[in-house]
Amino acid sequence: MKKVTNLLLLAVIFGNLSSCIINDHINDTSTPIDPGNDPNFQIVANTDAQFKDLNRKIVVFDIPIFAFKKVEDSKLIHVANILAQYLDNDEDGVVDNSTIHNQLKSGMSFIFLWKTTAERDDFIAPSGFNVL
């Protein structure tokens, strides 16, 4: 029961975060992927064939966070920091609750960030993957 409650809490947290999209008026998304300036995370180009519409990602404790082209890098890094804090609250570099972590990994869970509601509504998770 506690595992289900924790997973539900995680889903609610990320559901609320992903709905807080701010229009930062980014016009040119054709530039190369900027790795960002966060000391803990690096944004990389997405080469996962199943997620071809999402151009970049950050992986936090083996959980990928993908973003559409128009999503600001700062938002992607922010979500990565929140996921890392959730999984490793004491910030010792080790996941605090291996049960939840293993459940997320075994369920092939991922997070995706969108800029427009059309991106959100049109996105279909690849078979076997679970959106957080």
MIMIRO-739056 format. One line per 3 residues: number of its first residue (from 0); their letters; for each residue z, x, y of N, C-alpha, C. Coordinates in nm, 3 decimals. Layout:
BEGIN
NUM> A> Z,X,Y,Z,X,Y,Z,X,Y; ...
This chain:
BEGIN
0> MKK> 0.000,0.083,-0.119,0.000,0.000,0.000,0.000,0.087,0.125; 0.078,0.196,0.122,0.085,0.285,0.238,-0.051,0.349,0.264; -0.124,0.384,0.156,-0.256,0.445,0.169,-0.352,0.348,0.238
3> VTN> -0.349,0.224,0.199,-0.436,0.123,0.259,-0.400,0.103,0.406; -0.272,0.100,0.437,-0.227,0.085,0.574,-0.273,0.202,0.659; -0.262,0.323,0.607,-0.305,0.441,0.682,-0.455,0.441,0.704
6> LLL> -0.532,0.402,0.602,-0.676,0.396,0.618,-0.716,0.288,0.719; -0.646,0.176,0.715,-0.673,0.070,0.812,-0.641,0.117,0.953; -0.530,0.188,0.970,-0.493,0.241,1.099,-0.600,0.337,1.150
9> LAV> -0.649,0.424,1.065,-0.753,0.518,1.103,-0.879,0.443,1.146; -0.916,0.339,1.073,-1.035,0.261,1.107,-1.019,0.194,1.243; -0.901,0.140,1.271,-0.876,0.075,1.399,-0.883,0.176,1.512
12> IFG> -0.823,0.292,1.493,-0.823,0.396,1.596,-0.966,0.435,1.631; -1.047,0.465,1.531,-1.182,0.509,1.558,-1.272,0.395,1.603; -1.243,0.275,1.559,-1.318,0.160,1.609,-1.297,0.141,1.757
15> NLS> -1.173,0.157,1.802,-1.143,0.146,1.944,-1.204,0.260,2.023; -1.198,0.381,1.969,-1.255,0.496,2.040,-1.405,0.483,2.055; -1.470,0.441,1.949,-1.615,0.436,1.954,-1.665,0.325,2.044
18> SCI> -1.583,0.228,2.075,-1.625,0.121,2.164,-1.604,0.157,2.311; -1.543,0.270,2.339,-1.515,0.313,2.476,-1.624,0.407,2.526; -1.746,0.364,2.519,-1.858,0.446,2.561,-1.876,0.431,2.712
21> IND> -1.888,0.543,2.781,-1.906,0.546,2.926,-2.046,0.596,2.955; -2.115,0.534,3.048,-2.249,0.577,3.084,-2.239,0.694,3.180; -2.272,0.813,3.134,-2.266,0.933,3.216,-2.403,0.971,3.273
24> HIN> -2.500,0.884,3.263,-2.634,0.904,3.318,-2.698,1.034,3.272; -2.697,1.058,3.143,-2.764,1.175,3.088,-2.911,1.137,3.069; -2.999,1.212,3.133,-3.141,1.179,3.126,-3.216,1.264,3.026
27> DTS> -3.196,1.393,3.025,-3.274,1.483,2.941,-3.196,1.518,2.815; -3.242,1.466,2.702,-3.176,1.498,2.575,-3.262,1.588,2.489; -3.366,1.647,2.548,-3.458,1.730,2.471,-3.414,1.877,2.465
30> TPI> -3.310,1.913,2.535,-3.264,2.051,2.537,-3.199,2.086,2.403; -3.195,2.214,2.369,-3.132,2.255,2.243,-2.986,2.212,2.236; -2.933,2.205,2.115,-2.794,2.164,2.094,-2.702,2.270,2.154
33> DPG> -2.614,2.226,2.241,-2.513,2.313,2.300,-2.391,2.309,2.209; -2.340,2.424,2.165,-2.226,2.423,2.073,-2.096,2.375,2.137; -2.096,2.354,2.269,-1.975,2.309,2.337,-1.884,2.425,2.372
36> NDP> -1.779,2.394,2.442,-1.686,2.499,2.484,-1.545,2.477,2.431; -1.532,2.396,2.328,-1.400,2.374,2.269,-1.369,2.490,2.174; -1.249,2.548,2.183,-1.218,2.662,2.097,-1.201,2.625,1.950
39> NFQ> -1.184,2.497,1.920,-1.158,2.454,1.783,-1.281,2.403,1.709; -1.381,2.357,1.781,-1.495,2.292,1.718,-1.626,2.341,1.775; -1.728,2.338,1.692,-1.862,2.375,1.736,-1.958,2.263,1.700
42> IVA> -2.034,2.218,1.798,-2.136,2.117,1.775,-2.256,2.188,1.712; -2.306,2.131,1.605,-2.423,2.189,1.537,-2.532,2.083,1.524; -2.655,2.129,1.510,-2.766,2.038,1.487,-2.748,1.971,1.351
45> NTD> -2.775,1.843,1.346,-2.765,1.771,1.220,-2.891,1.793,1.138; -2.875,1.845,1.019,-2.989,1.865,0.928,-2.976,1.779,0.803; -2.879,1.687,0.801,-2.858,1.599,0.687,-2.968,1.492,0.686
48> AQF> -3.052,1.494,0.586,-3.167,1.402,0.580,-3.126,1.255,0.584; -3.009,1.223,0.529,-2.966,1.083,0.526,-2.933,1.030,0.666; -2.906,1.120,0.760,-2.864,1.081,0.895,-2.966,1.130,0.997
51> KDL> -3.095,1.108,0.971,-3.201,1.165,1.052,-3.203,1.114,1.197; -3.148,0.997,1.223,-3.147,0.943,1.359,-3.035,1.002,1.445; -2.945,1.075,1.384,-2.831,1.134,1.454,-2.859,1.283,1.468
54> NRK> -2.865,1.334,1.591,-2.918,1.469,1.611,-2.816,1.582,1.601; -2.687,1.555,1.608,-2.588,1.662,1.602,-2.459,1.611,1.540; -2.372,1.708,1.507,-2.248,1.669,1.441,-2.143,1.777,1.460
57> IVV> -2.020,1.738,1.430,-1.906,1.827,1.416,-1.841,1.788,1.284; -1.798,1.884,1.207,-1.729,1.856,1.082,-1.583,1.896,1.097; -1.494,1.800,1.072,-1.350,1.822,1.084,-1.287,1.803,0.947
60> FDI> -1.232,1.909,0.891,-1.171,1.902,0.758,-1.263,1.831,0.658; -1.388,1.867,0.657,-1.491,1.814,0.566,-1.530,1.669,0.593; -1.491,1.614,0.707,-1.531,1.479,0.747,-1.630,1.494,0.862
63> PIF> -1.756,1.453,0.843,-1.854,1.471,0.950,-1.845,1.363,1.057; -1.869,1.405,1.180,-1.878,1.314,1.294,-2.017,1.335,1.353; -2.101,1.233,1.346,-2.240,1.241,1.392,-2.253,1.173,1.528
66> AFK> -2.356,1.210,1.603,-2.381,1.146,1.732,-2.530,1.125,1.754; -2.561,1.012,1.818,-2.697,0.989,1.863,-2.726,1.082,1.980; -2.854,1.102,2.011,-2.896,1.198,2.113,-2.834,1.174,2.250
69> KVE> -2.817,1.050,2.288,-2.770,1.020,2.423,-2.618,1.026,2.439; -2.545,1.044,2.330,-2.399,1.054,2.338,-2.363,1.190,2.398; -2.274,1.190,2.494,-2.233,1.312,2.561,-2.155,1.403,2.466
72> DSK> -2.176,1.533,2.479,-2.104,1.630,2.397,-1.953,1.616,2.413; -1.909,1.586,2.533,-1.764,1.573,2.557,-1.704,1.461,2.472; -1.779,1.355,2.449,-1.730,1.244,2.365,-1.721,1.288,2.219
75> LIH> -1.821,1.362,2.173,-1.822,1.411,2.036,-1.703,1.505,2.013; -1.679,1.594,2.104,-1.566,1.687,2.093,-1.433,1.612,2.100; -1.427,1.510,2.186,-1.303,1.432,2.199,-1.268,1.363,2.066
78> VAN> -1.366,1.301,2.002,-1.341,1.234,1.874,-1.302,1.336,1.767; -1.365,1.452,1.769,-1.329,1.557,1.672,-1.184,1.599,1.690; -1.140,1.613,1.813,-1.001,1.649,1.838,-0.904,1.541,1.792
81> ILA> -0.940,1.416,1.811,-0.852,1.306,1.767,-0.845,1.301,1.615; -0.959,1.317,1.547,-0.958,1.318,1.401,-0.875,1.435,1.349; -0.892,1.551,1.409,-0.814,1.668,1.368,-0.664,1.644,1.389
84> QYL> -0.630,1.583,1.500,-0.489,1.553,1.528,-0.434,1.452,1.428; -0.514,1.354,1.391,-0.470,1.255,1.293,-0.446,1.320,1.157; -0.539,1.406,1.116,-0.528,1.467,0.983,-0.429,1.583,0.979
87> DND> -0.411,1.652,1.090,-0.323,1.769,1.096,-0.234,1.758,1.219; -0.141,1.664,1.214,-0.059,1.635,1.331,0.027,1.752,1.375; 0.074,1.833,1.281,0.159,1.946,1.321,0.077,2.069,1.361
90> EDG> -0.054,2.057,1.357,-0.148,2.160,1.404,-0.127,2.296,1.340; -0.102,2.295,1.209,-0.086,2.422,1.138,-0.213,2.462,1.063; -0.320,2.384,1.082,-0.447,2.416,1.018,-0.461,2.360,0.877
93> VVD> -0.362,2.284,0.833,-0.362,2.225,0.698,-0.345,2.074,0.712; -0.426,1.999,0.638,-0.416,1.853,0.641,-0.276,1.812,0.597; -0.213,1.723,0.674,-0.075,1.682,0.646,-0.065,1.584,0.530
96> NST> -0.159,1.494,0.516,-0.154,1.394,0.410,-0.278,1.409,0.324; -0.265,1.483,0.217,-0.380,1.511,0.130,-0.431,1.385,0.061; -0.347,1.286,0.042,-0.391,1.162,-0.023,-0.496,1.092,0.064
99> IHN> -0.468,1.077,0.191,-0.563,1.013,0.282,-0.689,1.099,0.294; -0.670,1.228,0.309,-0.784,1.318,0.323,-0.875,1.311,0.200; -0.816,1.315,0.083,-0.896,1.307,-0.039,-0.967,1.172,-0.052
102> QLK> -0.901,1.066,-0.008,-0.962,0.933,-0.011,-1.083,0.928,0.083; -1.069,0.986,0.200,-1.180,0.989,0.295,-1.298,1.069,0.240; -1.268,1.183,0.180,-1.375,1.267,0.126,-1.441,1.203,0.004
105> SGM> -1.361,1.147,-0.084,-1.419,1.088,-0.206,-1.501,0.964,-0.174; -1.467,0.896,-0.065,-1.543,0.779,-0.023,-1.664,0.814,0.061; -1.690,0.945,0.076,-1.801,0.994,0.158,-1.797,0.929,0.297
108> SFI> -1.679,0.934,0.357,-1.658,0.873,0.488,-1.715,0.961,0.599; -1.758,0.897,0.705,-1.808,0.968,0.822,-1.787,0.880,0.944; -1.800,0.941,1.060,-1.792,0.870,1.187,-1.925,0.890,1.257
111> FLW> -1.973,0.788,1.325,-2.091,0.808,1.409,-2.065,0.749,1.546; -2.119,0.817,1.646,-2.103,0.775,1.785,-2.237,0.731,1.840; -2.236,0.624,1.916,-2.359,0.570,1.973,-2.341,0.555,2.123
114> KTT> -2.453,0.548,2.194,-2.453,0.528,2.338,-2.481,0.383,2.372; -2.568,0.321,2.296,-2.605,0.183,2.326,-2.567,0.092,2.209; -2.551,-0.034,2.239,-2.517,-0.128,2.131,-2.634,-0.142,2.034
117> AER> -2.755,-0.121,2.081,-2.871,-0.126,1.991,-2.862,-0.016,1.887; -2.820,0.105,1.929,-2.802,0.215,1.833,-2.696,0.177,1.730; -2.588,0.120,1.778,-2.480,0.079,1.687,-2.526,-0.027,1.590
120> DDF> -2.591,-0.130,1.643,-2.630,-0.244,1.562,-2.742,-0.212,1.464; -2.831,-0.120,1.502,-2.945,-0.087,1.417,-2.913,0.017,1.310; -2.801,0.085,1.325,-2.767,0.192,1.232,-2.725,0.132,1.097
123> IAP> -2.782,0.185,0.991,-2.744,0.144,0.856,-2.694,0.268,0.784; -2.570,0.261,0.735,-2.511,0.375,0.664,-2.590,0.402,0.537; -2.617,0.528,0.508,-2.686,0.560,0.383,-2.607,0.511,0.263
126> SGF> -2.676,0.481,0.158,-2.614,0.433,0.036,-2.506,0.530,-0.014; -2.389,0.477,-0.042,-2.280,0.559,-0.095,-2.187,0.613,0.011; -2.224,0.604,0.139,-2.141,0.655,0.248,-2.061,0.542,0.310
129> NVL> -1.944,0.575,0.364,-1.858,0.476,0.429,-1.835,0.514,0.574; -1.864,0.421,0.664,-1.840,0.444,0.806,-1.693,0.422,0.835; -1.634,0.516,0.908,-1.494,0.499,0.950,-1.490,0.418,1.076
